[in-house]
Amino acid sequence: MNAPLPLFAMASPDKCANSFATSRALIPHLARSRTLDRKLVAATMTMSFGASDAEGAWNWRDAYDAIELAVVGSCG
């Protein structure tokens, strides 16, 4: 029999801190109405996580979450 999977997977504390660092780095770009292009987001994520998506440190879903956090943070 298969064990039930948790409804919500818990993110590691490092992943949360790195995503938050990414969002803080992106907020000034949003404040200047700069487009968050793929190159900018990838460079910011790589800097925050210490490695690239190709190295498995983060994925684009993580990037979208960080962007969403930046958008919410820039509204205040």
C-alpha positions as CSV (number, residue, x, y, z in Angstrom):
1,M,0.0,0.0,0.0
2,N,1.3,3.5,-0.8
3,A,1.8,6.0,1.9
4,P,-0.2,9.2,1.5
5,L,1.7,12.2,0.3
6,P,1.5,15.5,2.3
7,L,-0.8,18.1,0.8
8,F,1.8,20.8,1.1
9,A,5.5,20.1,0.9
10,M,7.6,22.1,3.4
11,A,10.3,24.2,1.8
12,S,13.7,24.2,3.4
13,P,14.7,27.3,5.5
14,D,17.6,28.0,3.1
15,K,15.3,28.0,0.1
16,C,12.9,30.4,1.8
17,A,15.7,32.7,2.8
18,N,17.2,32.6,-0.8
19,S,13.8,33.3,-2.3
20,F,13.3,36.2,0.1
21,A,16.7,37.6,-0.8
22,T,15.9,37.4,-4.5
23,S,12.6,39.2,-4.0
24,R,14.4,42.0,-2.1
25,A,16.8,42.3,-4.9
26,L,14.0,42.6,-7.5
27,I,11.9,45.2,-5.7
28,P,14.1,48.2,-6.8
29,H,13.7,47.0,-10.4
30,L,9.9,46.9,-10.0
31,A,9.9,50.3,-8.3
32,R,11.6,51.7,-11.5
33,S,9.1,50.0,-13.7
34,R,11.8,47.8,-15.2
35,T,10.7,44.6,-16.9
36,L,11.8,41.5,-15.1
37,D,13.3,39.6,-18.0
38,R,14.6,36.1,-17.9
39,K,18.2,37.2,-17.9
40,L,17.7,39.5,-14.9
41,V,15.7,37.0,-12.9
42,A,18.1,34.1,-13.6
43,A,21.1,36.2,-12.6
44,T,19.4,37.3,-9.4
45,M,18.3,33.8,-8.5
46,T,21.8,32.4,-9.2
47,M,23.4,35.1,-7.0
48,S,20.9,34.5,-4.2
49,F,21.1,30.7,-4.3
50,G,24.8,30.5,-5.0
51,A,24.4,28.3,-8.1
52,S,22.4,28.2,-11.3
53,D,19.2,26.4,-12.2
54,A,21.3,24.1,-14.4
55,E,23.2,23.0,-11.3
56,G,19.9,22.2,-9.6
57,A,20.0,25.0,-6.9
58,W,16.7,26.4,-8.0
59,N,14.0,26.0,-10.7
60,W,11.8,28.4,-12.5
61,R,8.9,27.7,-10.2
62,D,11.0,29.0,-7.4
63,A,11.8,32.1,-9.5
64,Y,8.1,32.7,-10.1
65,D,7.5,32.5,-6.3
66,A,10.3,35.0,-5.7
67,I,8.8,37.4,-8.3
68,E,5.4,37.1,-6.7
69,L,6.9,37.9,-3.4
70,A,8.7,40.9,-4.9
71,V,5.5,42.2,-6.4
72,V,3.6,41.9,-3.1
73,G,6.6,43.5,-1.3
74,S,6.7,46.5,-3.7
75,C,3.1,47.4,-3.1
76,G,3.7,48.6,0.4
